[in-house]
Amino acid sequence: MPLIHQNIEQPLYQFISEQLREQGCPVRIINGMPDHIHCLFLLSPQKSIAEVIKQIKGSSSHFINHSNLIVEKFAWQTGYAAYSVSESGVEKVFAYIRNQKAHHQKKAFQQEYDEFIKLYGLTK
Protein backbone atom coordinates (compact mmCIF):
# COMPACT_ATOMS: atom_id res chain seq x y z
CA MET A 1 0.00 0.00 0.00
CA PRO A 2 1.32 3.46 -0.82
CA LEU A 3 1.28 4.82 2.75
CA ILE A 4 4.64 6.63 2.81
CA HIS A 5 3.38 10.00 1.66
CA GLN A 6 5.86 12.66 0.61
CA ASN A 7 5.20 14.75 3.73
CA ILE A 8 6.38 11.94 6.04
CA GLU A 9 9.38 10.74 4.04
CA GLN A 10 12.02 12.90 5.68
CA PRO A 11 10.87 12.40 9.29
CA LEU A 12 10.61 8.64 8.65
CA TYR A 13 13.99 8.38 6.93
CA GLN A 14 15.62 10.44 9.69
CA PHE A 15 14.07 8.22 12.35
CA ILE A 16 15.23 5.03 10.60
CA SER A 17 18.69 6.50 10.12
CA GLU A 18 18.95 7.26 13.85
CA GLN A 19 17.71 3.76 14.72
CA LEU A 20 20.29 2.14 12.45
CA ARG A 21 23.11 4.24 13.92
CA GLU A 22 22.00 3.28 17.44
CA GLN A 23 22.38 -0.37 16.41
CA GLY A 24 25.92 0.29 15.19
CA CYS A 25 24.95 0.33 11.52
CA PRO A 26 26.29 3.47 9.80
CA VAL A 27 23.88 4.70 7.14
CA ARG A 28 24.92 5.61 3.61
CA ILE A 29 21.45 6.53 2.24
CA ILE A 30 17.72 5.92 2.74
CA ASN A 31 15.15 6.71 0.07
CA GLY A 32 12.10 5.13 -1.44
CA MET A 33 8.65 5.27 -2.86
CA PRO A 34 5.17 5.45 -1.29
CA ASP A 35 5.06 1.64 -1.01
CA HIS A 36 8.67 0.69 -0.16
CA ILE A 37 12.04 1.99 0.97
CA HIS A 38 15.67 1.14 0.36
CA CYS A 39 18.38 1.50 3.00
CA LEU A 40 22.09 1.24 2.29
CA PHE A 41 24.00 0.75 5.52
CA LEU A 42 26.95 -1.09 6.99
CA LEU A 43 25.84 -4.06 9.08
CA SER A 44 27.23 -4.13 12.61
CA PRO A 45 29.36 -7.24 13.21
CA GLN A 46 27.43 -7.71 16.50
CA LYS A 47 24.02 -7.90 14.78
CA SER A 48 22.30 -10.17 12.31
CA ILE A 49 20.36 -8.63 9.44
CA ALA A 50 17.20 -10.20 10.89
CA GLU A 51 17.75 -8.44 14.24
CA VAL A 52 18.37 -5.09 12.58
CA ILE A 53 15.37 -5.29 10.26
CA LYS A 54 13.05 -6.46 13.05
CA GLN A 55 14.09 -3.47 15.18
CA ILE A 56 13.77 -0.99 12.30
CA LYS A 57 10.38 -2.22 11.16
CA GLY A 58 8.98 -2.35 14.69
CA SER A 59 10.30 0.99 15.88
CA SER A 60 9.44 2.85 12.66
CA SER A 61 5.87 1.47 12.64
CA HIS A 62 5.49 2.62 16.23
CA PHE A 63 6.97 6.02 15.33
CA ILE A 64 4.57 6.55 12.42
CA ASN A 65 1.48 5.41 14.34
CA HIS A 66 2.19 7.21 17.61
CA SER A 67 3.28 10.42 15.89
CA ASN A 68 0.04 10.41 13.85
CA LEU A 69 2.02 10.94 10.66
CA ILE A 70 -0.71 9.29 8.58
CA VAL A 71 -4.42 8.70 9.09
CA GLU A 72 -4.23 4.98 8.32
CA LYS A 73 -2.74 2.41 10.70
CA PHE A 74 0.77 1.73 9.44
CA ALA A 75 2.52 -1.62 9.38
CA TRP A 76 5.33 -2.93 7.20
CA GLN A 77 4.71 -6.03 5.11
CA THR A 78 5.86 -9.39 6.40
CA GLY A 79 9.35 -10.14 5.17
CA TYR A 80 12.02 -8.07 3.48
CA ALA A 81 14.83 -8.38 0.96
CA ALA A 82 18.45 -7.83 1.99
CA TYR A 83 21.52 -7.98 -0.22
CA SER A 84 25.19 -7.54 0.51
CA VAL A 85 27.09 -5.11 -1.68
CA SER A 86 30.81 -5.15 -2.31
CA GLU A 87 32.61 -1.85 -1.75
CA SER A 88 33.12 -1.58 -5.51
CA GLY A 89 29.32 -1.61 -5.98
CA VAL A 90 28.37 0.85 -3.27
CA GLU A 91 28.48 3.92 -5.53
CA LYS A 92 26.13 2.31 -8.06
CA VAL A 93 23.68 1.17 -5.36
CA PHE A 94 23.85 4.61 -3.72
CA ALA A 95 22.93 6.26 -7.05
CA TYR A 96 20.11 3.75 -7.60
CA ILE A 97 18.62 4.52 -4.17
CA ARG A 98 19.08 8.29 -4.57
CA ASN A 99 17.18 8.20 -7.90
CA GLN A 100 14.25 6.01 -6.82
CA LYS A 101 11.45 8.27 -7.98
CA ALA A 102 12.89 8.84 -11.45
CA HIS A 103 13.76 5.15 -11.76
CA HIS A 104 10.27 3.94 -10.82
CA GLN A 105 8.63 6.27 -13.33
CA LYS A 106 10.20 3.98 -15.94
CA LYS A 107 9.69 0.62 -14.19
CA ALA A 108 7.34 -0.42 -11.38
CA PHE A 109 8.92 -1.87 -8.25
CA GLN A 110 7.16 -5.23 -8.57
CA GLN A 111 8.30 -5.63 -12.19
CA GLU A 112 11.87 -4.76 -11.25
CA TYR A 113 11.81 -7.10 -8.25
CA ASP A 114 10.45 -10.00 -10.32
CA GLU A 115 13.15 -9.43 -12.96
CA PHE A 116 15.86 -9.33 -10.27
CA ILE A 117 14.64 -12.60 -8.74
CA LYS A 118 14.57 -14.29 -12.15
CA LEU A 119 17.97 -12.90 -13.22
CA TYR A 120 19.74 -14.22 -10.13
CA GLY A 121 17.80 -17.49 -9.86
CA LEU A 122 16.36 -16.60 -6.46
CA THR A 123 13.00 -17.53 -4.98
CA LYS A 124 10.43 -15.28 -3.36
Backbone as ProteinMPNN parsed JSONL, in Angstrom:
{"seq_chain_A": "MPLIHQNIEQPLYQFISEQLREQGCPVRIINGMPDHIHCLFLLSPQKSIAEVIKQIKGSSSHFINHSNLIVEKFAWQTGYAAYSVSESGVEKVFAYIRNQKAHHQKKAFQQEYDEFIKLYGLTK", "coords_chain_A": {"N_chain_A": [[0.848, -1.184, 0.0], [0.517, 2.239, -0.754], [1.558, 4.065, 1.527], [3.525, 5.726, 2.468], [3.652, 8.775, 2.393], [4.704, 11.776, 0.729], [5.031, 13.899, 2.541], [5.8, 12.667, 4.906], [8.139, 11.388, 4.435], [10.826, 12.454, 4.974], [10.869, 12.807, 7.885], [10.463, 10.095, 8.578], [12.625, 8.751, 7.286], [14.749, 9.966, 8.604], [14.283, 9.122, 11.225], [14.596, 6.309, 10.921], [17.25, 6.261, 10.111], [18.543, 7.204, 12.436], [17.849, 5.117, 14.176], [19.192, 2.952, 12.977], [21.868, 3.801, 13.262], [22.035, 3.773, 16.061], [22.071, 1.063, 16.45], [24.559, 0.44, 15.671], [25.014, 0.526, 12.968], [26.189, 2.165, 10.47], [24.764, 4.565, 8.284], [24.431, 4.915, 4.8], [22.596, 5.817, 2.829], [19.071, 6.489, 2.653], [16.075, 6.041, 0.986], [13.076, 6.111, -1.005], [9.883, 4.956, -2.162], [6.285, 5.528, -2.244], [5.359, 3.0, -1.459], [7.476, 1.417, -0.596], [10.823, 1.194, 0.802], [14.371, 1.786, 0.478], [17.391, 0.989, 2.049], [20.73, 1.711, 2.494], [23.295, 0.536, 4.265], [25.953, -0.094, 6.62], [26.378, -3.191, 8.034], [26.387, -3.956, 11.427], [28.924, -5.849, 13.043], [28.099, -7.146, 15.321], [25.452, -7.728, 15.061], [22.703, -9.481, 13.535], [21.265, -9.463, 10.24], [18.556, -9.978, 10.373], [17.908, -9.257, 13.032], [18.403, -6.495, 12.968], [16.616, -5.571, 10.973], [14.141, -6.346, 12.079], [14.068, -4.691, 14.363], [14.119, -2.139, 13.138], [11.788, -2.15, 11.535], [9.795, -2.545, 13.496], [10.194, -0.366, 15.331], [9.944, 1.853, 13.613], [7.331, 1.575, 12.626], [5.908, 1.957, 14.996], [6.731, 4.588, 15.537], [5.576, 6.012, 13.336], [2.812, 5.49, 13.739], [2.327, 6.402, 16.4], [3.067, 9.01, 16.238], [1.18, 10.048, 14.709], [1.506, 10.425, 11.925], [0.286, 9.592, 9.602], [-3.108, 9.005, 8.541], [-4.095, 6.426, 8.294], [-3.656, 3.153, 9.825], [-0.385, 2.118, 10.243], [1.745, -0.425, 9.053], [4.531, -2.436, 8.317], [5.063, -4.686, 5.568], [5.08, -8.294, 5.848], [8.189, -9.848, 5.999], [11.182, -9.134, 4.014], [13.723, -7.898, 1.797], [17.169, -8.409, 1.573], [20.423, -7.562, 0.651], [23.887, -8.115, 0.2], [26.523, -5.858, -0.563], [29.364, -5.33, -2.442], [32.238, -3.265, -1.784], [33.048, -2.075, -4.127], [30.677, -1.837, -5.504], [29.107, -0.068, -4.133], [28.819, 2.677, -4.824], [27.245, 2.602, -7.146], [24.879, 1.383, -6.177], [24.171, 3.3, -4.278], [23.58, 5.489, -5.989], [21.41, 4.386, -7.368], [19.515, 4.14, -5.275], [19.294, 6.828, -4.502], [18.036, 7.885, -6.758], [15.419, 6.893, -6.843], [12.672, 7.759, -7.369], [12.685, 8.795, -10.002], [13.618, 6.536, -11.299], [11.553, 4.632, -10.842], [9.519, 5.73, -12.299], [9.936, 4.799, -14.758], [9.945, 2.028, -14.471], [7.985, -0.217, -12.676], [8.12, -1.101, -9.202], [7.442, -3.79, -8.493], [7.691, -5.141, -10.945], [10.421, -4.734, -11.457], [11.521, -6.053, -9.23], [10.634, -8.709, -9.654], [12.028, -9.267, -12.029], [14.667, -9.097, -11.088], [14.759, -11.231, -9.252], [14.357, -13.377, -11.017], [16.593, -13.065, -12.738], [18.783, -13.608, -11.038], [18.235, -16.141, -10.209], [16.807, -16.591, -7.855], [14.411, -17.252, -5.192], [11.124, -16.275, -4.201]], "CA_chain_A": [[0.0, 0.0, 0.0], [1.316, 3.463, -0.817], [1.279, 4.823, 2.75], [4.637, 6.629, 2.814], [3.378, 9.999, 1.663], [5.857, 12.664, 0.609], [5.201, 14.746, 3.73], [6.381, 11.94, 6.043], [9.384, 10.742, 4.035], [12.02, 12.904, 5.683], [10.866, 12.397, 9.294], [10.609, 8.644, 8.65], [13.993, 8.38, 6.929], [15.617, 10.437, 9.692], [14.073, 8.217, 12.355], [15.227, 5.029, 10.599], [18.689, 6.503, 10.117], [18.954, 7.258, 13.846], [17.714, 3.76, 14.725], [20.294, 2.143, 12.448], [23.107, 4.241, 13.922], [21.999, 3.281, 17.443], [22.38, -0.37, 16.407], [25.921, 0.289, 15.189], [24.954, 0.329, 11.517], [26.285, 3.469, 9.796], [23.879, 4.696, 7.137], [24.923, 5.614, 3.611], [21.452, 6.531, 2.24], [17.722, 5.919, 2.74], [15.153, 6.707, 0.066], [12.102, 5.135, -1.443], [8.646, 5.269, -2.863], [5.174, 5.448, -1.293], [5.063, 1.638, -1.006], [8.669, 0.692, -0.156], [12.035, 1.992, 0.972], [15.671, 1.139, 0.359], [18.38, 1.497, 2.997], [22.094, 1.242, 2.295], [24.003, 0.751, 5.523], [26.952, -1.092, 6.99], [25.842, -4.055, 9.084], [27.232, -4.133, 12.612], [29.358, -7.24, 13.215], [27.433, -7.708, 16.496], [24.022, -7.9, 14.784], [22.298, -10.171, 12.306], [20.364, -8.629, 9.442], [17.196, -10.195, 10.888], [17.749, -8.441, 14.239], [18.368, -5.085, 12.578], [15.372, -5.286, 10.256], [13.046, -6.459, 13.046], [14.088, -3.468, 15.175], [13.772, -0.991, 12.3], [10.376, -2.219, 11.161], [8.975, -2.346, 14.688], [10.303, 0.987, 15.881], [9.436, 2.848, 12.665], [5.872, 1.466, 12.637], [5.488, 2.621, 16.234], [6.971, 6.02, 15.332], [4.565, 6.552, 12.418], [1.479, 5.409, 14.34], [2.194, 7.209, 17.614], [3.279, 10.417, 15.886], [0.04, 10.412, 13.847], [2.024, 10.945, 10.665], [-0.711, 9.292, 8.579], [-4.425, 8.696, 9.092], [-4.228, 4.977, 8.321], [-2.743, 2.414, 10.704], [0.771, 1.734, 9.442], [2.524, -1.625, 9.377], [5.331, -2.934, 7.198], [4.714, -6.03, 5.11], [5.858, -9.389, 6.404], [9.351, -10.138, 5.169], [12.024, -8.067, 3.476], [14.83, -8.38, 0.965], [18.451, -7.83, 1.986], [21.515, -7.983, -0.221], [25.192, -7.536, 0.51], [27.089, -5.11, -1.679], [30.812, -5.145, -2.306], [32.611, -1.85, -1.746], [33.117, -1.583, -5.512], [29.32, -1.615, -5.984], [28.374, 0.854, -3.267], [28.483, 3.917, -5.526], [26.132, 2.309, -8.061], [23.685, 1.167, -5.357], [23.853, 4.612, -3.719], [22.931, 6.26, -7.051], [20.109, 3.75, -7.6], [18.623, 4.521, -4.17], [19.081, 8.287, -4.572], [17.181, 8.201, -7.897], [14.248, 6.013, -6.819], [11.446, 8.269, -7.977], [12.886, 8.836, -11.453], [13.756, 5.154, -11.756], [10.266, 3.941, -10.823], [8.631, 6.267, -13.33], [10.197, 3.978, -15.94], [9.689, 0.617, -14.194], [7.338, -0.422, -11.376], [8.925, -1.867, -8.254], [7.155, -5.228, -8.574], [8.297, -5.629, -12.189], [11.868, -4.756, -11.254], [11.808, -7.095, -8.252], [10.453, -9.999, -10.323], [13.153, -9.429, -12.957], [15.862, -9.333, -10.274], [14.641, -12.597, -8.737], [14.567, -14.286, -12.153], [17.97, -12.9, -13.224], [19.738, -14.224, -10.131], [17.799, -17.491, -9.862], [16.36, -16.604, -6.461], [13.0, -17.534, -4.984], [10.426, -15.276, -3.362]], "C_chain_A": [[0.892, 1.246, 0.0], [1.03, 4.405, 0.363], [2.386, 5.802, 3.138], [4.503, 7.874, 1.943], [4.587, 10.925, 1.72], [6.097, 13.496, 1.87], [5.77, 14.006, 4.938], [7.715, 11.286, 5.699], [10.562, 11.165, 4.909], [11.989, 12.577, 7.18], [11.063, 10.889, 9.461], [12.045, 8.228, 8.355], [14.979, 8.806, 8.019], [15.5, 9.511, 10.9], [14.777, 6.889, 12.107], [16.748, 5.162, 10.631], [19.231, 6.521, 11.55], [18.897, 5.868, 14.482], [18.845, 2.853, 14.242], [21.607, 2.508, 13.125], [23.17, 3.74, 15.367], [22.331, 1.792, 17.521], [23.797, -0.628, 15.886], [26.01, 0.052, 13.701], [24.997, 1.686, 10.813], [25.503, 3.488, 8.484], [24.566, 5.453, 6.015], [23.795, 6.432, 2.982], [20.172, 5.745, 2.517], [16.857, 6.735, 1.793], [14.136, 5.668, -0.385], [10.94, 5.729, -2.188], [7.503, 5.177, -1.841], [4.907, 4.045, -0.746], [6.286, 0.825, -0.598], [9.839, 1.657, 0.046], [13.259, 1.112, 0.74], [16.602, 1.799, 1.364], [19.735, 0.879, 2.652], [22.854, 1.578, 3.564], [25.03, -0.352, 5.729], [26.405, -1.895, 8.157], [26.845, -4.186, 10.215], [27.655, -5.593, 12.722], [28.703, -7.92, 14.423], [25.96, -8.019, 16.26], [23.816, -8.763, 13.55], [21.385, -9.228, 11.534], [18.933, -8.773, 9.947], [16.937, -9.34, 12.125], [17.578, -6.969, 13.882], [17.037, -4.749, 11.918], [14.166, -5.363, 11.193], [12.947, -5.184, 13.887], [13.618, -2.261, 14.356], [12.286, -1.003, 11.949], [9.474, -1.956, 12.361], [8.998, -0.916, 15.193], [9.752, 2.037, 14.923], [7.915, 2.774, 12.54], [5.304, 2.189, 13.853], [5.618, 4.138, 16.086], [5.882, 6.636, 14.455], [3.199, 6.584, 13.088], [1.321, 6.32, 15.549], [2.479, 8.687, 17.383], [2.14, 10.935, 15.014], [0.497, 11.033, 12.537], [1.095, 10.666, 9.492], [-2.02, 8.925, 9.272], [-4.586, 7.19, 9.284], [-3.317, 4.369, 9.383], [-1.613, 1.894, 9.825], [1.395, 0.451, 9.975], [3.302, -2.014, 8.131], [4.818, -4.311, 6.801], [5.539, -7.065, 5.869], [7.027, -9.645, 5.458], [10.075, -8.902, 4.689], [13.033, -8.718, 2.542], [16.086, -7.667, 1.431], [19.55, -8.416, 1.119], [22.817, -7.359, 0.263], [25.731, -6.887, -0.761], [28.582, -4.975, -1.441], [31.119, -3.65, -2.347], [32.669, -1.269, -3.156], [31.731, -1.296, -6.09], [28.536, -0.581, -5.206], [27.949, 2.117, -4.006], [27.28, 3.722, -6.456], [24.827, 2.109, -7.286], [23.226, 2.484, -4.734], [23.086, 5.447, -4.753], [21.542, 5.707, -7.351], [19.108, 4.177, -6.519], [18.305, 6.007, -4.229], [18.054, 8.631, -5.643], [15.92, 7.344, -7.975], [13.054, 6.541, -7.591], [11.57, 8.335, -9.496], [12.947, 7.418, -12.011], [12.393, 4.465, -11.852], [9.213, 4.588, -11.715], [8.767, 5.433, -14.597], [9.8, 2.518, -15.718], [9.109, 0.482, -12.79], [8.208, -1.309, -10.497], [8.704, -3.368, -8.406], [7.77, -5.838, -9.829], [9.809, -5.747, -12.017], [12.268, -5.879, -10.293], [11.702, -8.482, -8.894], [11.597, -10.283, -11.295], [14.446, -9.749, -12.216], [15.884, -10.772, -9.765], [14.938, -13.605, -9.85], [16.019, -14.24, -12.618], [18.976, -13.665, -12.366], [19.301, -15.61, -9.638], [17.377, -17.642, -8.41], [14.898, -16.998, -6.388], [12.412, -16.489, -4.058], [10.113, -15.866, -2.015]], "O_chain_A": [[1.912, 1.281, 0.689], [0.344, 5.416, 0.208], [2.201, 6.618, 4.041], [5.151, 8.004, 0.904], [5.391, 10.858, 2.651], [7.245, 13.765, 2.225], [6.185, 14.646, 5.905], [8.355, 10.693, 6.567], [11.221, 10.32, 5.515], [12.996, 12.108, 7.709], [11.754, 10.454, 10.382], [12.621, 7.433, 9.098], [15.93, 8.084, 8.318], [16.503, 9.16, 11.52], [15.481, 6.392, 12.985], [17.445, 4.274, 11.121], [20.265, 5.916, 11.832], [19.793, 5.489, 15.236], [19.391, 2.072, 15.022], [22.371, 1.628, 13.519], [24.23, 3.331, 15.84], [22.818, 1.317, 18.547], [24.188, -1.778, 15.683], [26.967, -0.554, 13.219], [23.952, 2.293, 10.582], [25.572, 2.554, 7.686], [25.197, 6.487, 6.235], [23.992, 7.598, 2.639], [20.181, 4.518, 2.604], [16.899, 7.966, 1.799], [14.326, 4.473, -0.163], [10.999, 6.822, -2.752], [7.733, 4.79, -0.695], [4.297, 3.905, 0.314], [6.147, -0.356, -0.281], [9.843, 2.776, -0.468], [13.195, -0.116, 0.797], [16.603, 3.021, 1.512], [19.857, -0.34, 2.536], [23.037, 2.747, 3.902], [24.975, -1.403, 5.091], [26.008, -1.319, 9.17], [28.016, -4.491, 9.986], [26.835, -6.487, 12.516], [28.75, -9.145, 14.535], [25.285, -8.52, 17.159], [24.643, -8.777, 12.638], [20.803, -8.307, 12.106], [18.176, -7.802, 9.95], [15.86, -8.758, 12.256], [16.712, -6.284, 14.428], [16.403, -3.753, 12.266], [13.264, -4.53, 11.106], [11.851, -4.662, 14.095], [12.815, -1.458, 14.831], [11.61, 0.02, 12.057], [8.494, -1.22, 12.25], [7.951, -0.322, 15.451], [9.152, 3.016, 15.367], [7.268, 3.806, 12.364], [4.337, 2.942, 13.744], [4.714, 4.882, 16.468], [5.325, 7.677, 14.804], [2.499, 7.594, 13.016], [0.276, 6.951, 15.706], [2.17, 9.523, 18.232], [2.125, 12.103, 14.625], [-0.051, 12.041, 12.092], [1.1, 11.399, 8.503], [-2.029, 8.576, 10.453], [-5.132, 6.73, 10.287], [-2.332, 4.982, 9.793], [-1.862, 1.296, 8.778], [1.55, 0.268, 11.183], [2.785, -1.929, 7.017], [4.21, -5.013, 7.609], [6.571, -6.741, 6.458], [6.85, -9.652, 4.24], [9.642, -7.773, 4.923], [13.17, -9.941, 2.509], [16.07, -6.457, 1.66], [19.595, -9.624, 0.885], [22.838, -6.204, 0.688], [25.432, -7.313, -1.877], [29.013, -4.556, -0.367], [30.339, -2.867, -2.887], [32.37, -0.091, -3.352], [31.626, -0.573, -7.081], [27.411, -0.249, -5.58], [26.822, 2.58, -3.828], [26.404, 4.584, -6.536], [23.782, 2.612, -7.697], [22.027, 2.756, -4.669], [22.059, 6.044, -4.429], [20.602, 6.472, -7.564], [17.974, 4.536, -6.834], [17.156, 6.4, -4.026], [17.277, 9.57, -5.468], [15.41, 7.097, -9.068], [12.481, 5.812, -8.4], [10.634, 7.962, -10.202], [12.391, 7.137, -13.073], [12.113, 3.786, -12.841], [8.12, 4.043, -11.869], [7.844, 5.362, -15.408], [9.37, 1.842, -16.652], [9.671, 1.005, -11.828], [8.943, -2.163, -10.994], [9.665, -4.136, -8.444], [8.313, -6.941, -9.776], [10.402, -6.757, -12.395], [13.255, -6.576, -10.531], [12.576, -9.328, -8.701], [12.079, -11.413, -11.375], [15.232, -10.581, -12.669], [16.91, -11.448, -9.841], [15.681, -14.565, -9.647], [16.613, -15.289, -12.867], [19.901, -14.29, -12.884], [19.933, -16.18, -8.749], [17.568, -18.698, -7.807], [14.22, -17.069, -7.412], [13.113, -15.896, -3.238], [9.53, -15.192, -1.166]]}, "name": "protein", "num_of_chains": 1, "seq": "MPLIHQNIEQPLYQFISEQLREQGCPVRIINGMPDHIHCLFLLSPQKSIAEVIKQIKGSSSHFINHSNLIVEKFAWQTGYAAYSVSESGVEKVFAYIRNQKAHHQKKAFQQEYDEFIKLYGLTK"}
